[in-house]
Amino acid sequence: MSPTTPLTPRVTPPLTYASNEPGAFVRALRSPWYQLVADLQETLQWTTMEYARSQGLKHLWLPITTRTVTCPTALGSDTEAVKVDVGGVDTYLADSMQFALEYGCRLSPGGCYSVLPSFRGETPDATHLSQFTHSEAEIPGGMEDLIRYVDGYVKALSAALLDRHGEQLLTARGDVSHLERMARHTAPFERVTLDEAIRILADEDGCVRDEGGWRTLTRKGERLLMARVSEFVWVHDQDTLAVPFYQAFTPDDSDRARCADLLFGMGEVVGSGERHVDPGLLRKSMAMHNVKEEEYEWYVRMREETPMLTSGFGMGFERFLMWVLGHDDIRDLPLVSRVDEPLAWPPAVLRP
């Protein structure tokens, strides 16, 4: 692009996300930052729809409540399901539409997708939100099919943002070169297994969380891996016990799962996996994770009644926008914040 790149960002967040001061939301309403985020959100929504449709996927109307815990605790997980009462029924707010999308794939064999809120019982910080916007899809096929879909998807998002907001982003934030590199990245993104990633990072402390039976990369490890391998890199074949029970085993090792994370920007932005097809292997995985089958009886039976190889991914749009905007705090991204709300009903409601 021809315009001169500004040395510093000209549009910055008003830092209202944690404020309960009267009228803080008015500052947000008047902020060029949130006007820019609103513009970008609209493009992400439409591009997601256009790309999914071009790949044969259908958008399905699905509930954001579920009787099934959608974030069954893996040993590598630090989140909990959010339990609510809706009309006297004990249920959960979905942390992911994955189970519902797997169900939907049986009704829409070409695949399906959703863009909906997700809810997680965790404390927000610079890279985590307890309520966020989740772009998810489930497609027929295995991990190779899914990785091709996601590679094309994020490149399509970057190209659309450049096309519709390139000048706006350059003026507001001072740099769009990262978007250009992703949009013009014609080759598949780099891939490493978790074992390979750990070897690459072996000389640096604090990059791997090792609990004996399972390992994961820390945020430091993710960032160093990107610096040493590529700014866009898949980490796949992760430890089975570090991911939820529904992720399929690799063909030759039940201690490794057919799942992959796409790292760029702040680290993991896309999480994905291939699902168990065989009910027997699903039951084996449940036993390994100490999950009671009766709590997921419908999920097991779905495989018995309608066996189908599917794979799916989830991407938090706020994390993607952190990368787009070159920003380091995800709490500045939601247009209406739900960070640090008072636990009880306040005498006056200070935010929408």
N, C-alpha and C positions, 0 to 999 in steps of 0.2 A: 504494500500500500504506500502511496506517495506522501501523505502528510507527515510532517516532522513529529516524532514521538516526544510528548512532554516528559520532562525529567521526573515529575512526581504526579501521583493521582490528583485529579481536580475534583472528583466527586468521592466523598467518603461517608461512612455511616454516621448518623447522629447520636449513636450510643444510647438509644432509648430502651433497648430490649429488657433491661433489668430495673427500669425505673418505675416506681409507683408514685412519682410526683404528679400532682394534678396537672393535666394538660400535656403530659409527655407524649401522648399519642398524637397531639396536634403537631408537635415538632416532626414526628414521623410522617404525618400526612403531607407536610410542606417540604419534606426532604427530597432533593434530587436523587439521592441514593435509592430510596424506595420506589421512586418513579421509574428509575432505570431497571430495578429488579422486576417490577411489574411488566415492563416491556419484554424483558428476557423470558419471563415465565410464559407469556403468551406464545412466543416463538417455540419454546421447548415443547409446549403442549401440542401445537399444531404439527410440528415436525415429527413428534413421536407418533401421532396418528397417521401421518402420511407415510412414514417409513414402515410402520407395522402393516398397514394396508398393502403396501407394495410387496411385502413379503408373504402375504396371504393370511395374516392374522386378523382376528375379529376382536372388537371391543365388546366385552360382556358386562352387564349390570350385575354386580356382586355386592353382598352385604359387607359392612365393615365390622360386624360383630361375628363371633364364631364360638361354637361350643367346644371346639378343639383348641388346645393350647398351641398357638402357631409359632411360638419360640421355645420349643422344648429344650430344656437346658442341656447343652453339651458341656463337656468339661472346659472347653475354651470359651464359653459364653459368660458374659457379665450382665445380662439383661434378664428381666422377668416380664411375664404377661401382666396386662392391666385388666383386672377384674372389675366388672360393673354390674349393676342391676338395671335391666331394661324391662319395664312392664312387669316387674316381679320375677323375672327370669334371671338366674345367675348365668352370666356369659362373660366373654372377653372381648375387648377391642383388639382387632387384628394388628399384630406387629408386622404381618406380611400377608399378602393375598395368595401366597404360594399354594396352599392346600386347595383353595377355591379355584385357582387357575388350573391346577392339575385336574380337578373335577371338570372344569370348563373345557379342557382339551378333549375330553371324551365326547362333548357335544359339538365342539368346533375342531375337528381333527387336523385342520391346518394350523392350529395354534391360536392363542388368545392373549390379550394384554389388558393392563389397567394402569391408571394414574390416580392414586387415592392416598388419603392420609394413613400413616402407620403410627402406632402407639407403643412405646416401650417404657418399662419401669426402670429407668436409669437416670442418673443425675446429668443434666446438660453440662457440657464443657465446650472447649474451643472446636472440637470436631464431632461432637455428639449432640443430638436433640432427642428429647423424649417424645416429641410429636413432629413428624416430618412428612414430606411429600415423596411417595415411593412410585417410581416407574418400574413396572414389573411385567414380565411376559413368560409364558410357558409354550414351548414349541415341540413338535414331534422330532425325534432324533436324539442323538447323543451330544457329548461335549464338543466335538468338532463342529457340529452344526450350530451349536449355541455360540461358540467363540466367533464364528464367522458372522453370525447375526449381530452380536454386540460390537464387534469391530466396525461393521458397517453403520450401526446405529450411532455410536458416539462420533464417528466421522461426519455423518449426516447432520447431527446436531451442531457440530463446530462449523460446518460449511454454511448452514442456515443462519447461524448467529453472525458470521462474517458478512454474509450477503445482506442481511436486513439491519444489522446494528454495528457493522465494522467501524464506520466513522464515529458513531456515537460512543462506542467502547474505547476507541483510541483517544478521543477527546477526554472522556470521563476518567479513564484508568491509566492511560499512558502506554499501553502495550497490548497488541493482539497477536504477537508472533507465535505464542503457544497455540492459539487457535489455528493459525495458518499451518503450523507443523502437523497438527492432528488432521486437519481437513485434507492436507495434501500427502498424507502418509499412505502411499499406494500399496505398500507391502503389508502383510499381516504384522501385528504387533509382536514384539519379542515374547518368548515364553521360557520359563524355567520351572523345574519342579521345586517343591519345598526343599528336598534334599540338596539340590543344586544351589538354591538360594542360601541355605545355611553354610555350605562350603564357601561360597563367595564372600560371606560376611564373617567367616571364622576368626579373622584377625582383629575384630572389633568387638569389645564387650558391650552388653546391653542391647544387642540386636535380636536375640532370640529368647523367648520365654519357654523354658524347658521344664515340664512337670513330670518327667520320667516316662509316662505312658503316652504323652502327646506333646507337640511343640507348635508354637505359633511365632510369627514375626512380630516384634514390637513396632511402634510407629517409627522409632529411630531406625530399625532394621529395614522397614519399607522404604524410607527415604534414601538410605544409603544404597540399597539395592537399585533404586531408580538411577542414582548417580553413577553407579558402576556398570549397569547393564543398558538401560534405556529409560527415557522419561515416560514411556508407555510400556508396561511390562505385565504379563500374566504370570501369576504364581499358581501352579496347579499340583494335583496329586498330593493333597494335604493329609495330615494324620486323621484317621477316622474318628478318634475319640475327641478331637478338637472341633468337630463340626457336628451338626444335628444328625439324628439317626436316619433321616430320609435320603441322605446323599449316598449314591451307589458306591460299591467297592470298585477299585481298579480290578481289571481282569485277573491279575495274578497275585493280588495281595489284599486281604481284607483289612489290613492295618492302614491302608491308604484309600482315600476317597476320591471319586471322580468329581472333584469340584475345583473351581478356579476363581481367584480374585484378580481383577484388573486394577493395577496401581497407576495412578498419575496424580499430579498436584500434591495434595496433603497426604496421600497414601492410598489405601483401599477406597475405591469409589464404586466399583461394581463387584457384587458377590454372586456366584453362580454355581450350579451343580447339575449333574445328571441324577435321575431318580432311580431307585430300585424298581425293577420290573417284576422279578420273581418274588412271590410272597414269602417263600422260605428264606431268601436272603434278607428281606425286610425284617422278618422275625429275628433272624440272627443278629442284625444290627440293633434292633430294639433291646435284645438281651445284653449285648455289649455295652449299651448306654444305660442299662437299668431302667428302661422304659416299660411300663405295663401295657401289654397289648390291648387290654380291654378299654383303655383310655383312647385308643385310636382304632377301634374295631372297624369303623366304616372305611378307614383309609386302607386297611389290609384287605377288606372285602372288595374294595374297588379294583384292586389288582387281580383278585381271583375272578371277578365277573367281567372286567374289561381291561385285560392286560395291554399295556401300551408303553413304548419307550418314549419318555419325554425328558426335557431338560429346561431349566428356567433360571432367570436372573432377577436381581433387584438392584436398582440404583437410586440412591437418595438425590433428588434434584438439588437440594441445598448444598450437598457436597460438590456436585458438578458445578454449581454456580460459584462456589468458593474458588474453584480452579479458573473458571471463566474470568472472574473479577480480580484474580490475583490477591484474594483476601485470606486472612488467617484465622477468622473467628466465625464459625457457622451460626452463632447466635444472632448475628446481624442480618441474616438472610430472610427469615419469615416476615411477611408483610404485617401479620398480626402475631405478636410474640406470646408464647406461653411459658416463658422462662421466669422462674422465681415468683410465681403467683402466690398470693397469700393462701394459706391452707384453709382458712375459714372464709365464709362470705364476708366481705368488707362492708362497712357502713355505707360507703359510696363506691360504685364501680368506676375504676379509674382508667380502664382500658377496654376496648371493644371485645 
